[in-house]
């Protein structure tokens, strides 16, 4: 199996490299990045690693590189800018594609390629990170455990002492800017990001922390793929909480209103991110609450959580999905654009594979 790692030098991508190389059937991993020098340093002299310069805006070059591999894994962000072009290139190349895409608007954009991907027999797996990603698998687990599932509330919180790149910071500014969509009373409702504050009890080391409406994909993906739900919400935050206050202030001042402004801010804060680490935590967490009823009409409530270093809990789901694709586990399904909850038929099986690869997941059956 030959795998193309798009944005292979990204902070989120680095943990996946040794994990891919530990798989005997992975013949070659190509680190494709605009920073070819860094890609070559990472590749070193390992004969199963290669480096390639890749400009994500050069469509023809991306397609050609994809055609030299069996499938692609994408870390090229921000995804509100790059997910659709990368998916289109994969469809044109006739090669399967997996990404950690986390923007709600990027998800809504890329699912419009579903028919085209089906006609070409190409599977586009979007949002296989932690949130979105693990969160959706957990949501489906809870959904399937009830006779009448009703509500799904997804929450995430990032520790500030986590190494992230400029694209991740641009994403953070983006999801706290403008509006997003939530599923309320069985309808899609546009809400202002940064509103809807609530305090959520996360597992250690985060603990209790405020979270807000943010623009991740779960609140638009889950209602489309898990029918019958009356509510799906997505709230996110950072610990310490003052970082979200700062981001909301930058948004209010319209300093994050455009991609150009977000990118400039991201480059600036990336240079000084160590100043925020002292007060922070070096792990990130997620929590999924699922509510509904059993066959006798009794109320049900499932709570699932996970915790880990953000690059690892983001990369491992992507790795797991890519290996399943490459090994033909989903060959019985047609081409198309798939969110995690759409393509993973058995959430317990997928979750156990994540746990075996080192993701700390807590599958509490219920709470009062």
N, C-alpha and C positions, 0 to 999 in steps of 0.2 A: 504494500500500500504506500503510495506517494502522496504526502500531505503538504499543501501550501499554507503557510501561516502568514496571513495578511496582517501587516502591522506587527511583525514578529519580534520587534524590539520594545514593544509597549510594556509598561510595568505589569499590566494584567496578564500579558502573554508569557512572560519569562517562566513562571512555574509550570507551564504546560510542556515545555521543551523536554526536560528529563523524563517526564511521565510518558510522553510519546515514544521516546527512545527506549523505554523499558518494555514496550510492546514488541514482541518478536516479529509480528507481521507488518510492522512499520518499516519499510525499506529506506525511505528518504523523507526528511523534513526540510523544507526550504523556507528560510526566514526572509520574507519579502518586506522591505521597508524603504522609506525615502532615505533613511540614514544607512546607506550601504556599509559604511565603515564600521558602525556599531554592529550591524548584522554579521559582518565578517569576523569581528572579535568574538561574538557569541558563538558562532559556528566553529571557530577554532580549526582544529585539524581532524575533527570527527568525520569519518567518511560517510556517515549517515545524515550529516547536516550540511546544508548548502546555504549560501547567501545570495540575494538578488536585490538590486535596486528597483524599487517600484514606486511610481507616481500614481496615486489612486485616481487622479483626474485624467490619466491617459488610458482611455477605454480599450483601445486596440491592444496595448501592451499588457493590460490586466487580463484580457481574454486569452491572449497567447500564452501567458504564464499559467493560467488556470488549466488550459488544455494539456499542459505537460504533467499534470498531476491528477490523482484520482478524485480528490475533493479539496475544498478550501475551508479554512477556519478563519474568521475575520475578527480582528480587534481594532479595526480602523474606525476611529470616532473623530468628532462626535457623530453619532449615528443618524441624527436628524439631517445631516448633510450627506453621509456616505452609504447608508444601508441600502437604499434603492439602487444607486449605481452599481454597487458591488453585487447585489442580487441579480440585476439585469445582465451584468457581465457573466455571471455563473450560468444563467440560462442560455446566453448566447454561446458560451463555451461548451454547454452540454455536460456540466459537472455539478455534483451536489455541493451544498454550501451550508455552513453552520456559523452563527454569529452570537455575540453576547449583547446584541442590540437592546438598549434599555429605554429609549425615548418613545413615548406613546404616539407621537405624531409620525415617527419613523415606522412604527408598526402599522398604523393605519395606511400609510403610503405603500409599504411593501406588500400588503395583502392584496392590493389591486393587481399584482402580478400572478395571482393564483392560477387563473385560467391559462396564461402563457406558460407558466412552469409545468402545468399538467400536460399541456400539448407537447412540450419538449421532453417530458419524462424526468424532469429535474426536481429534486427536493430542496427547498429553501427552508432551513430551520432557523427561525429568528427568535432571539431572546433567551438563549440557553446559558444564562449566567446564574447569579444568585437571586437578585430581584431586578428584573424578572428572571425566571428560570426555576430555581428550587421552590420559590413561592408558589408557582403555578402547579407544580407536581404535588405539593402539599395540599393546595386547594382542591385538586382533583381527588386526592385521597379522601379528604373530608366529605366532598360532594358525593362520592360513590358509597360512603359509609352510611348514608341516610336515605330513608324512603322519600322524604320531601325536603331537600336542601333549599334554604331560603337566602341566606346572607353570607357573604365572604368578605372579611376585612383583612387586608394585607398591610403589614407594617415593616419598615426597615429602619435601621439606625447604624450609621457609620462612625467608627472611632476616628478622631482627627489625627492620630499618630499612625496612619496607614500611608504607605508610599503609593501615590497615584500620579499620573502624568497630566500634562496640560489638557488633553482631550477629556479626561474625567472631570477636571475642574470646569471646563466649558459646559459639560453635561450638567453639572450641579447648578451652574448659573441658569442654564436653560430651563431646568425643571422647576425652578422657583421664579420664573418670569412668565407673565401673561396668564393664560388660563389653561386648564386641563379638563378632561372629561371623567366623570364618575357615573356609576350606574345606581340611580336612586328611584325607588318606587317603580321599578321595572322599566325605567326610561334613562336614556343617556342625557346627562345634565352637564352643562359647562359651568365650571367653578373657578374661582380665582386661586391660583397657586399661593401657597404660604398661609392660607386660611384654614379653618377647621381644626384648630389646635386641640389635641387631646394628649393625655399623659398615659403611656403604655408601659407595662412591666415586662421588660426584656430579661433574658437570662444574663448571668454574669459574663463579662465584666461591665456591661452597660447598665443594667438595672433600670430603674424608672427614668424615663426621659420623654420630653415633649416631641411630638411628631405633627406634621402638617400635610395638607393635600399637595401632592407633587405629581409631576408628569411622567411617571413610569407606565409601563405598558399593561400591567395587570388589570386595571380598571376598564380598559377597552377590549382586552383580549378575552378574559374569562367569560363575560356575558355573551360573547359571540360563539364560544365553543362549548359552554356548559349551560344548556337551556334551562329556563324555568326560574332563574334567580331573580329576586326582587331587589337585591342590593349587592354591589361590589364596589368597595372603596380602597384607595391606596393612600397611605400616609407615610412620610419619611422624615428623617431628622439626622442630626449629627450630635455627637457628644465630644466636647462640652456644647451646650445649647446656644451659647453666644455666637457660634459660627453661623448658625442659621439666621440669627438676628442680623448679623453683618451682611449675609447674602441678600436678605430681604431688603435691607437698606440700600444696597447697591442696585437692586431691581427697582425700588421706588424712585431712585435718582435717574433711572433709565440708562444706567451704565451697562446693563446686560440686555438691552433691547434688541440688538442685532448680533448676528454671528461675528462680525468684525470686532464689535466691542467685547463680546464674551471671550473671544480668542485672545485679545490684548490683555484683558484682566487675568485670564488663565495663565498666560506666560508670566505675568508679574507675580501672581500668588504662588506659582510653582517654584519661583526662585526663593521665596521666603517662607515656604510651607513649614520648615523646621521650627519656626517661631510659634506655630500653633500646636506642635506635637507635644510640648511640655505639659500642657493641661489636658491632653487627650488620652485615648486608649488605642492600642494597636490591634484591635479586633472589631469586626462588624457583625451585626446580628439581624435576624429576620424573625417575624412572628406572623402566623396565619391563624385567624379565628374563623371557624365555619359553624353556622347556626342552621338548625332545621328541625325536622320532626321525624320520629320513627313511625312504623306502620300503625301503631296504636294512638298516634297523635301526641305523644309525649315529646317535650322539648329536648333537643340535642345540642351540645356545644363541644366542638373539638378544638384543641389548641395544639399547634405544632410550632416548634422553634428550631433555629439552627444558629451556629456561631463559628467564626473562624477568621483567619486573615483574609482580607477582601480579595486579593489576587488568587488565592487558592480556592475559596468557595465560589469564585466566578469562573475559574478555569476548569475545575473538575467536572461540572455539568456539561460544559462545552466539549471536553475531551470524551466523556462518556457517550454523548450523542454522536460525535464524529466517528468513534470506533464502531458504534452500532450501525451507522450508515455504511461505513467502509466494509463491514463484515456481512452486509446483506440482511441485517435483522429486520429492516423495514422495507424489504423488496416487495412485500405483498401489498404495499400501499402505493397509490398512484403518485405521480409528481404533483407538486403544489407548494404553497407557502404554509408552513406549519409552525404554530406556537407550541411550547412544550406540552400543554394540556391537550392539544389536538392530536399529537402524534404518539405520545406515550400512553399506551393502552392499559398497562398495569403499573400504576404509580408505586406500589410496594416494591416491585422488582427493581425499578429504576432507583428508588431511594436506597435500597439495600446495597446497590452497586456504588452509589455515592458514599455511603457509610464505609464500605470496604476500602474505598480509596482515600479515606481520612476525613470526610466531612462530618462534623459533630452535629447530629440531628436528634432532636428530642421528640418522640412521637407519643406524647401523653394522649390517652384515649379520650378523656373528657374532663371538664371542670364544672363545678356548680356555679 
